[in-house]
Amino acid sequence: MFKKIFFFLLIPIFIFGQEPVTWSYDVKKISSDEANIIFNASIENGWCLYSLKTKGALPGEFIFEENPAYALIGNITELPKPKSKYEPDLGATTTFFEGNATFTQKIKILKQEKFNIEVYYSGQACLHDGMCVMVKKDFSIPIDGSQYTPQLSNVSITNTDTNEQSNLLTNEDSSKLNSSTDTSKYTKIFGINPLDSAMQAYNEQYLVEKSQSNNSNRSLWGIFLAGLLGGLVALVTPCVWPMIPLTVSFFIKRNKKKGIKDATIYGLSIIIIYVSLGLLITLIFGANALNALSTNPWFNLFFFLLLLVFAIAFFGGFDLTLPSSWVNAMDKRAEKATGLFSIFFMAFTLVLVSFSCTGPIIGTLLVEAITEGYLAPFIGMLGFSIALALPFTLFALFPQMISNLPKSGGWMNTVKVTLGFIELFFAFKFLSVADLASHWGILDREIFIVIWVAIAFIMGLYFLDVIRFKGEEKKQHLSVIRFFLALISFAFTFYLIPGLWGAPLKGVSAFLPPIYTQDFNMNEQHVKADYKDLIPAIEFARNVNKPLLIDFSGYGCVNCREMEASVWTDPKVKDFLENNFVLVSLYVDDKTLLSPEQSITIEDGNIKTKLRTVGDKWSFLEFSLVKRQSQPMYVIIDHNGRILNELYGYNKNPNEFLEWLQEGLEKYNLTNR
């Protein structure tokens, strides 16, 4: 069974990629001014869709965008009666549908005109084995109001909001929208009006980052170097290392000149195969999907499980191999082919045969690359393949160097196990991102640190030969290399421990959950945002006469954690920031659903943006305000949304950050005398 573990790992990808529920809708007139909107859900075999009132699991929800042309009457109903089942893991009796479900919402027509009813559904569907996916669907339902006779005097709507909220999204508000007024519907949602043309014109002068670092290029270089390092590590694994002298000898024993040419083609073929894999992932998912995956809690949870499986494989729990039929088929093609194709299929065979060692490294690299943007998988695979292919060409050019290579042995298994520990470290980083984005609250900072302390301590015991894994024998003596590796492991363990009491741990702060998630914190140097919503932040800032520092951040943003731990905690920065600014952190990957009043579609020119989650709201605000969507991004504004100085990105120099804060405060004082 374990030999087909590769297919098991791919199952979640196909599950997340498919649609377990297909939708249709119908509108039925039931009186002169009333109609029923009927949503029909067709549920795939083996799946269940949770009802609107289920307990324990995530209930379904229909969100209707408000429109003065219609009104909802009562609550939405569901048919047939949902099935129920007690689920011990959830500690509750859930209710769900199988096969088909119908949801009906009664509406009253208020205007004799054509209009669309915008509806957003969000819910959860699960397989019976426990695998679940989010189900999301947008509906745009055309209504011809001329077919109805509105009876305005008889309107009785059971679920209206307060007068202020019900007027929030009306067409009257849109027609009267004045970019300079605080009664704008956008001001009620964001705290400022990001589409105010006068404000945008004023802010244009400051849309330059004071930090000159190129975050995108640096990230891609980092992914390339990580791929290069991954390829070098893969070289010394038991699946690849012994193949180097065998393959090079095969090439040069026939004709040295032709052998060098064949070895070069062999290396280029390896690069083409792995780069194609990175390119394929980019093309399949696309740029937007890859960015969404980086903060999607369910995919981060999947990444956590994936790396956990890789770690178990490296520890010797099972062999992670591709089906032997694939390898045999590629061998046969290599035998039948001639010329360039023969060399290419030989390279493909190496890729398949070495998968049990390279697979986890590639998987980890691709998972990390996805969080860095759509080009990153391509760049990561380029670095990995260059490092993996280079020795085959290099040793063909200088065959005398082969005799100096270390012989295969137990040291290669030590490399595999070490990689297993590294996989474990990274796995919990992805679990942390999922936990933060979904507000589960299961992996606070101190729990995360305790887990890392345990991993580092066990790794140290392994290097000292106190514990051993499958197939390893007791060492007669401890090598110098293992001694120093044990020393590094225990040093890392003791470095982490003060973090349990709130130490910033700047060296690994990018991987740790934010300091505010820690329950017990003796460190008084950390800086906590005053607000996570701009509306109360502006009101408070106006009352205390201070400028606002907006921190566009993300739960999965490693650079944000580094800035918080390395720059904000600087004594001078901390003191100046807390005494002179109102700090508001806006998380662009917060998956909390917005209330119906705030879940709107915004039209800015030819671009329509649907706000569904808190993260959508702050992401739209960032792009509208500063024309960027990168984190961290720091912006100093006054109470009217006017930017006071240049933008500030990722730059870990505390003195430059302090200087930037001082410039912003001086500008605020000049304009608010």
C-alpha positions, -999 to 999 in steps of 0.1 A, spaced: 0 0 0 28 24 9 43 20 -25 13 38 -39 15 66 -13 21 91 -41 -14 86 -54 -27 90 -18 -10 123 -16 -25 135 -49 -60 126 -38 -66 159 -19 -54 179 -49 -82 164 -70 -107 166 -42 -100 203 -37 -101 208 -75 -135 192 -81 -169 206 -74 -188 181 -51 -220 203 -54 -235 217 -86 -261 244 -85 -291 257 -104 -318 282 -95 -354 291 -104 -377 321 -98 -414 314 -93 -440 341 -91 -464 334 -62 -484 367 -61 -487 401 -77 -456 413 -58 -440 382 -44 -418 354 -57 -398 325 -44 -361 321 -54 -353 284 -54 -317 271 -52 -312 235 -62 -281 217 -50 -271 184 -67 -246 166 -44 -221 141 -58 -223 105 -47 -204 99 -14 -206 136 -4 -228 153 21 -236 191 23 -242 205 57 -275 222 64 -280 259 72 -287 250 109 -262 222 116 -243 222 148 -207 212 152 -198 216 115 -197 247 94 -233 256 85 -243 268 50 -252 304 45 -269 324 17 -259 361 17 -282 384 -3 -267 417 -14 -292 445 -5 -310 463 -33 -339 488 -30 -358 470 -57 -366 440 -35 -368 428 1 -364 394 18 -395 380 35 -387 356 64 -358 332 65 -346 308 39 -361 273 41 -345 240 32 -359 207 18 -360 177 22 -356 173 60 -318 170 65 -304 137 78 -287 138 112 -257 120 127 -238 123 159 -201 129 151 -178 122 181 -150 142 167 -172 173 166 -190 165 198 -223 173 182 -251 160 161 -247 174 126 -275 178 100 -268 174 63 -281 166 29 -272 138 4 -281 136 -32 -302 167 -36 -312 197 -15 -335 227 -22 -333 261 -5 -362 286 -9 -362 323 -1 -394 344 -4 -389 379 -17 -411 410 -22 -407 431 -54 -406 468 -46 -398 483 -80 -412 478 -115 -378 476 -132 -353 450 -143 -326 442 -118 -303 415 -106 -303 398 -72 -267 391 -62 -264 361 -38 -234 344 -23 -234 309 -8 -207 296 15 -208 262 32 -190 229 36 -192 195 19 -176 164 32 -168 129 22 -179 101 46 -143 95 55 -140 130 69 -123 148 40 -140 182 37 -139 211 12 -154 246 12 -183 252 -12 -187 287 -25 -210 299 -52 -220 333 -67 -255 338 -81 -267 367 -102 -304 363 -106 -322 385 -132 -356 398 -121 -381 416 -144 -400 438 -120 -424 450 -147 -441 416 -144 -451 424 -108 -473 450 -92 -455 463 -60 -479 470 -30 -456 493 -10 -482 499 17 -483 463 26 -446 457 29 -438 437 60 -402 425 61 -391 404 90 -354 406 87 -346 443 80 -317 459 98 -316 494 115 -324 524 93 -288 533 91 -277 498 79 -307 493 55 -298 525 37 -262 514 35 -262 500 0 -293 516 -17 -292 531 -51 -301 565 -36 -269 564 -17 -250 555 -48 -265 583 -68 -258 608 -40 -223 595 -34 -200 625 -29 -163 617 -27 -158 644 0 -185 634 24 -182 611 54 -217 596 47 -204 576 18 -213 539 19 -176 531 16 -168 552 46 -192 532 66 -175 500 56 -138 510 55 -136 540 77 -125 561 48 -136 563 12 -108 546 -8 -125 557 -41 -125 594 -32 -110 610 -63 -98 641 -44 -81 619 -18 -65 596 -45 -51 626 -63 -36 639 -31 -21 605 -21 -6 600 -56 25 619 -46 34 595 -18 29 562 -37 66 554 -35 82 530 -11 108 545 11 123 510 15 143 504 -17 144 466 -13 128 447 -41 107 422 -22 95 403 -52 130 398 -67 144 389 -33 117 363 -27 123 347 -61 161 347 -55 154 331 -22 133 304 -38 160 298 -65 186 294 -38 163 272 -18 159 250 -49 196 250 -55 202 239 -19 174 213 -22 191 199 -53 225 196 -36 209 178 -6 191 155 -30 224 146 -46 237 130 -13 206 109 -7 208 71 -12 186 72 -43 208 96 -63 244 95 -50 252 59 -62 238 68 -97 264 95 -104 295 73 -110 274 46 -128 257 70 -152 289 90 -159 309 58 -165 282 47 -190 286 79 -210 325 81 -211 334 45 -215 323 45 -252 337 76 -266 349 105 -244 339 133 -268 305 118 -274 302 108 -238 306 145 -227 280 155 -252 256 128 -240 262 137 -203 255 174 -211 222 164 -229 214 142 -199 218 171 -175 198 194 -197 170 168 -198 169 167 -160 165 205 -160 138 204 -186 118 177 -167 118 195 -134 113 229 -148 83 216 -168 69 203 -135 72 238 -120 57 254 -151 28 229 -151 19 237 -116 19 274 -124 -3 269 -155 -27 245 -138 -34 268 -109 -27 302 -123 -13 333 -105 -45 342 -86 -51 306 -75 -16 302 -62 -18 334 -42 -52 323 -28 -37 289 -19 -9 304 1 -34 316 27 -62 292 23 -66 273 56 -76 240 41 -47 239 17 -23 249 45 -37 221 65 -32 198 35 4 211 32 9 203 69 -3 167 64 18 164 32 50 174 49 41 151 79 39 122 54 72 132 39 89 133 73 75 98 82 89 85 48 124 99 56 123 84 91 119 50 74 82 45 81 76 35 44 92 39 10 77 67 -10 79 53 -45 61 57 -78 44 26 -94 70 2 -108 50 2 -141 60 38 -147 97 30 -142 95 -1 -164 77 18 -192 103 45 -192 131 19 -193 116 3 -223 112 36 -241 149 44 -233 159 11 -249 138 15 -280 146 52 -285 178 64 -302 198 96 -301 185 125 -281 153 107 -271 173 78 -256 192 102 -234 160 120 -224 142 88 -214 173 78 -194 170 111 -175 133 105 -170 140 71 -155 164 87 -130 137 112 -120 113 83 -114 137 60 -97 150 87 -73 115 99 -64 115 82 -29 143 106 -19 137 136 -41 99 136 -39 97 150 -3 123 176 -11 104 187 -43 71 186 -24 85 209 3 100 233 -22 68 235 -42 47 240 -11 70 268 0 72 283 -35 34 285 -38 33 310 -10 57 333 -29 38 338 -61 30 323 -95 66 324 -108 81 307 -78 74 271 -86 92 276 -120 121 293 -104 124 268 -75 124 238 -99 151 256 -120 174 259 -91 167 223 -79 173 208 -114 205 227 -120 220 215 -88 209 179 -95 220 179 -131 254 197 -128 274 168 -113 265 144 -142 279 169 -167 308 180 -145 321 145 -138 318 136 -175 342 166 -182 365 156 -154 361 118 -149 392 117 -126 372 134 -99 348 104 -95 375 85 -76 375 112 -50 338 109 -42 328 95 -8 316 59 -9 280 51 -4 272 41 32 252 48 64 259 85 63 234 88 35 206 75 57 216 101 83 210 127 56 175 113 50 166 113 87 179 149 91 157 159 62 128 143 80 133 165 111 135 196 88 102 185 72 87 184 106 98 219 115 83 233 83 51 213 86 40 231 118 45 265 101 18 256 76 -5 244 104 1 277 121 -10 297 90 -42 276 88 -49 281 125 -44 319 123 -64 325 91 -93 305 105 -91 317 141 -91 281 154 -69 290 183 -52 256 185 -16 265 179 -7 295 200 29 308 200 40 289 231 25 256 219 42 260 186 75 267 204 71 236 226 66 214 195 98 229 179 117 224 212 107 187 212 117 182 176 151 199 181 158 179 213 149 146 197 171 155 167 200 161 191 195 127 207 195 111 172 228 127 163 242 114 196 230 79 186 207 77 217 178 70 194 178 52 160 154 46 132 146 16 110 176 -1 95 202 18 116 227 0 138 244 13 170 275 33 161 308 21 176 319 57 180 305 92 174 319 110 144 330 146 147 303 157 122 275 140 143 289 156 174 287 191 160 252 184 145 241 173 180 257 205 195 238 226 170 205 208 177 208 213 215 219 249 211 188 255 190 167 238 217 180 261 244 176 291 221 139 284 217 131 279 253 131 316 264 104 321 238 80 303 261 81 334 283 79 359 254 114 363 241 112 376 205 134 348 190 144 371 161 163 344 143 131 323 137 104 350 142 93 346 105 81 311 112 65 317 146 29 327 153 25 364 163 35 373 198 -1 384 206 -12 347 204 9 339 235 -11 336 267 19 340 291 42 367 281 68 384 303 84 404 275 73 440 278 91 450 246 66 436 221 42 459 203 6 450 199 -17 467 175 -43 490 191 -70 479 166 -77 454 138 -105 475 123 -100 509 107 -133 525 117 -128 525 155 -91 532 150 -99 565 131 -125 575 158 -99 569 186 -71 587 167 -94 617 161 -102 618 199 -65 617 209 -53 638 180 -28 613 167 -20 600 131 -27 564 122 -1 538 112 -18 512 90 0 479 90 -13 458 60 -3 424 72 -11 387 68 -13 357 91 8 338 66 33 367 60 67 357 73 82 391 66 55 407 87 66 385 117 102 395 111 93 432 112 73 428 143 101 409 161 131 428 148 120 464 142 89 471 164 106 457 195 136 481 191 133 503 223 134 536 204 109 525 178 86 510 204 85 541 225 80 565 196 53 543 180 32 538 212 34 574 222 27 591 189 6 568 167 -26 547 167 -14 514 153 -40 494 133 -32 460 118 -53 449 88 -50 412 78 -55 407 41 -58 369 45 -84 369 73 -111 344 62 -138 356 85 -170 362 65 -183 398 64 -217 407 76 -244 410 48 -242 448 51 -205 448 42 -205 420 17 -209 441 -14 -197 444 -50 -177 475 -56 -173 489 -91 -142 509 -98 -141 518 -134 -143 485 -154 -132 464 -123 -158 447 -101 -146 435 -67 -168 413 -45 -161 416 -8 -168 384 10 -143 381 38 -125 405 62 -94 398 42 -111 408 9 -121 441 25 -86 450 37 -70 437 5 -92 460 -16 -85 489 7 -47 484 3 -49 483 -34 -72 513 -36 -52 533 -12 -16 526 -22 -19 507 -55 0 477 -41 -9 443 -27 23 433 -9 28 427 28 41 441 50 31 475 38 31 505 63 11 536 56 8 567 78 -26 586 73 -46 613 89 -82 610 100 -95 616 65 -74 589 48 -47 613 34 -13 597 32 13 618 51 46 605 36 61 578 15 51 541 19 73 518 39 78 481 30 100 453 43 131 468 57 146 455 90 166 486 97 151 501 130 168 535 125 153 539 90 119 529 103 121 553 132 132 581 108 102 573 86 78 575 116 93 609 126 88 623 91 51 611 92 45 627 126 61 660 115 39 661 84 8 653 106 16 682 130 21 706 101 -12 698 85 -33 696 117 -23 728 135 
